[in-house]
Amino acid sequence: MSRIPETEMTPDGPAYEGRLLDRADEPVVDQGAPFDIRTLVSRRGILGLVVLGAGTATLAACAPAASSATPTKTATATASASPTATASATPTAGASSVAAALPAGEIPDETAGPYPGDGSNGADVLEQSGIIRSDLRSSLDGGATASGTPMTLNLTIFDDANGDTPMTGAAVYVWHCDTEGNYSMYSSGIENETYLRGVQIVGDDGVVSFTSIFPGCYDGRWPHIHFEVYPSADSITDASNAIATSQVALPKDTCDVVYADTSLYPSSASNLSRVSLDSDNVFGDDGGVLQLATTSGDNASGWTVSLGVRVDTTTTPTAGAAPGGAPGGR
């Protein structure tokens, strides 16, 4: 069982690690995303000083539509995890080895669809404690866990306006459907779940990495992953701050292998057979040339999905949430 972080009483009220609580009557784990972000940023600063000191010592001595289908029946309750325990603003260790190559152009703006969960159409996961995390498989409050073929998603974010350098410090919000094409927070039966959604902070190498499951294919859309890029962790609580909104297209050959397991993906193979990248309402403009990910792995050990994302902050974003449910917007 996770230990509840202890507060200290100061003349100005209760505090944790020297920071006054935003909600004085609530425990540390229920302070909300802004407080979590300040705690994470403070801890990263301390960690940086420790690493710097170690380095100096070393040198002295000599890196869907919503459907009527119910959520996956194998979803199980997980142990309650406090937001401070699950939140992580530190890139995955060794992330520099998975950095993608610089793409040929700026990532296309795409609709966030009707299920963004970013507050633009009501539901808002970005205000919740623990949303900054790398493992997206379980709900934030320790509810259900989404089952499916394991997937690691690596996005490398390049700052086009500053010489295509890594966009260090930017926040990337990722969300996608489960194996049956359902979206947490919206689809029938899982409106109160928040799995398959999360935020990571771009590290010095430009990479954000997420642990999740391979998304299913629902009728009318090519298999995909949604994401939004924000200028900083502090800006994620307002969807209008997003500087890029787009989607990752998943390669057909990998989808064919994953969807062959009909016990996990009961209708994905048949849905995929009725759509192509060229006919898809989102990727059809150019066949998803700048959004088609590279993959490696297998069903047993899991798949790694990688994409380089070039963001031009000098252009005005044109995408956003679509309040309706048109197939092309999901």
Residue pairs with C-beta under 8 A, 6 or more apart in sequence:
1 79
1 80
2 80
2 81
2 82
2 85
4 27
4 28
4 29
4 82
5 16
5 27
5 28
5 29
5 82
5 84
6 16
7 14
7 15
7 16
7 21
7 27
7 28
8 14
8 15
8 16
9 15
10 20
12 20
13 20
13 21
13 24
14 20
14 21
14 24
15 21
16 28
16 31
16 39
17 39
17 42
19 35
19 38
19 39
19 42
21 28
21 31
21 35
22 31
22 32
22 34
22 35
23 30
23 31
23 32
28 84
29 82
29 83
29 84
29 129
30 129
31 129
32 127
32 128
32 129
33 126
33 127
33 128
33 129
33 131
33 132
33 236
33 237
34 234
34 237
35 129
36 83
36 84
36 87
36 129
36 130
36 131
36 132
37 89
37 132
37 233
37 234
39 84
40 87
40 88
40 89
40 132
40 201
40 233
41 89
41 233
44 89
44 90
47 90
63 96
64 115
64 177
64 181
64 182
64 183
64 187
64 218
64 220
64 221
64 330
65 181
65 218
65 219
65 220
65 221
65 325
65 327
65 330
66 115
66 182
66 183
66 186
66 187
66 188
66 325
67 180
67 181
67 182
67 187
67 188
67 218
68 188
69 180
69 181
69 182
69 188
70 188
70 189
71 144
71 146
71 178
71 180
71 182
71 187
71 189
71 190
71 193
72 146
72 147
72 148
72 178
72 179
72 180
74 147
75 144
75 145
75 146
75 147
76 144
76 145
77 142
77 143
77 144
77 145
78 138
78 139
78 142
78 143
78 144
78 145
79 142
80 141
80 142
81 130
81 138
81 142
82 130
83 128
83 129
83 130
83 140
84 129
84 130
86 130
86 133
86 135
86 140
87 129
87 130
87 131
87 132
87 133
88 132
88 133
88 134
88 200
89 132
89 200
89 201
89 233
90 201
90 203
91 200
91 201
91 202
91 203
91 204
91 205
91 207
91 208
91 209
92 134
92 207
92 209
95 154
95 203
95 205
95 207
95 209
96 205
96 207
98 154
98 156
98 207
98 209
98 304
98 306
99 154
99 156
99 205
99 206
99 207
100 154
100 155
100 156
100 294
100 306
100 307
100 308
101 308
102 158
102 164
102 308
102 310
103 158
103 290
103 308
103 309
103 310
104 289
104 290
105 290
105 310
106 160
106 290
106 310
106 311
106 312
106 315
107 244
107 246
107 290
107 291
107 309
107 310
107 311
108 246
108 285
108 286
108 290
108 291
109 244
109 245
109 246
109 317
109 318
109 319
110 245
110 246
110 247
110 282
110 291
110 319
111 245
111 282
111 319
111 320
111 321
111 322
111 328
111 329
112 118
112 120
112 226
112 228
112 239
112 245
112 319
112 320
112 321
112 322
113 226
113 321
113 322
113 329
113 330
114 121
114 186
114 321
114 322
114 323
114 324
114 325
114 329
114 330
115 175
115 183
115 185
115 186
115 187
115 330
116 175
116 226
116 228
116 239
116 321
117 123
117 124
117 125
117 126
117 175
117 183
117 184
117 185
117 186
117 194
117 197
118 124
118 125
118 126
118 173
118 228
118 239
118 242
118 321
119 126
119 127
119 237
119 238
119 239
120 239
120 240
120 320
120 321
121 321
121 323
123 185
123 186
125 131
125 140
125 185
125 194
125 197
126 173
126 199
126 236
126 237
126 239
127 237
128 140
128 194
129 140
130 140
131 140
131 197
131 198
131 199
131 236
132 171
132 198
132 199
132 200
132 201
132 233
133 198
133 199
133 200
134 198
134 200
134 209
134 210
134 211
135 198
135 210
135 211
135 212
136 174
136 195
136 196
136 197
136 198
136 210
136 211
136 212
137 145
137 146
137 195
137 196
137 211
137 212
137 213
138 144
138 145
138 146
138 195
139 145
139 184
139 193
139 194
139 195
140 194
141 194
143 192
143 193
143 194
143 195
144 190
144 193
144 195
145 195
146 178
146 179
146 184
146 195
146 196
146 212
146 213
147 179
147 213
147 264
148 178
148 179
148 213
148 214
148 216
148 264
148 265
149 213
149 214
149 258
149 261
149 264
149 265
149 299
149 302
149 303
150 211
150 213
150 214
150 301
150 302
150 303
151 211
151 212
151 213
151 214
151 302
151 303
151 304
151 305
152 209
152 210
152 211
152 212
152 302
152 303
152 304
152 305
153 174
153 209
153 210
153 212
153 225
153 248
153 305
153 306
154 207
154 208
154 209
154 304
154 305
154 306
154 307
155 172
155 174
155 207
155 208
155 227
155 248
155 306
155 307
155 308
155 309
156 166
156 205
156 206
156 207
156 306
156 307
156 308
156 309
157 166
157 167
157 170
157 172
157 202
157 206
157 207
157 208
157 229
157 309
157 311
158 164
158 165
158 166
158 167
158 206
158 308
158 309
158 310
158 311
159 165
159 166
159 167
159 170
159 311
159 313
160 310
160 311
160 312
160 313
160 314
161 312
161 313
161 314
164 310
165 206
166 202
166 203
166 204
166 205
166 206
166 207
167 202
167 206
167 229
167 311
168 202
168 203
168 204
168 206
169 201
169 202
169 231
169 232
169 233
170 201
170 202
170 229
170 230
170 231
170 232
170 243
170 311
171 199
171 200
171 201
171 202
171 229
171 230
171 231
171 232
171 233
171 235
171 236
172 199
172 200
172 201
172 202
172 208
172 227
172 228
172 229
172 230
173 197
173 198
173 199
173 227
173 228
173 229
173 230
173 236
174 197
174 198
174 199
174 200
174 208
174 210
174 212
174 225
174 226
174 227
175 183
175 196
175 197
175 198
175 225
175 226
175 227
176 196
176 212
176 215
176 224
176 225
176 226
177 183
177 196
177 215
177 216
177 218
178 184
178 190
178 195
178 196
178 213
178 215
178 216
179 213
179 214
179 215
179 216
179 264
179 265
179 266
179 268
180 216
180 218
180 265
180 266
180 267
181 216
181 217
181 218
181 219
181 267
181 268
181 271
182 188
182 189
182 190
183 190
183 196
184 190
184 193
184 194
184 195
184 196
184 197
185 191
185 192
185 193
185 194
185 197
196 212
196 213
196 215
198 210
199 233
199 236
200 208
200 209
200 210
201 208
201 233
202 208
214 250
214 258
214 303
214 305
215 223
215 224
215 225
215 250
216 223
216 259
216 265
216 267
216 268
217 223
217 255
217 259
217 265
217 267
217 268
217 269
217 271
217 272
217 275
218 267
218 268
218 271
218 330
219 267
219 271
219 274
219 327
220 271
220 275
220 281
220 327
220 328
220 330
221 275
221 280
221 281
221 282
221 327
221 328
221 330
222 249
222 250
222 272
222 275
222 276
222 277
222 280
222 282
222 283
222 288
223 249
223 250
223 255
223 268
223 272
224 247
224 248
224 249
224 250
224 282
224 283
225 247
225 248
225 250
225 305
226 245
226 246
226 247
227 245
227 246
227 247
227 248
227 309
228 239
228 242
228 244
228 245
229 242
229 243
229 244
229 245
229 309
229 311
230 236
230 241
230 242
230 243
231 241
231 243
231 313
235 241
239 320
239 321
242 317
242 320
243 311
243 313
243 317
244 309
244 311
244 317
244 319
245 317
245 319
245 320
246 291
246 309
246 319
247 282
247 283
247 291
248 291
248 293
248 305
248 307
249 277
249 280
249 283
249 288
249 291
249 292
249 293
250 293
250 295
250 305
251 292
251 293
251 294
251 295
252 272
252 277
254 295
254 303
255 268
255 272
256 269
256 272
257 298
257 299
258 265
258 268
258 299
258 303
259 265
259 268
259 269
259 272
260 269
261 299
262 269
277 283
277 284
277 287
277 288
277 292
278 284
278 287
280 288
280 328
281 326
281 327
281 328
281 329
282 328
283 291
290 310
291 307
292 307
293 305
293 306
293 307
294 305
294 306
294 307
295 303
295 304
295 305
295 306
296 303
296 304
297 303
297 304
322 329
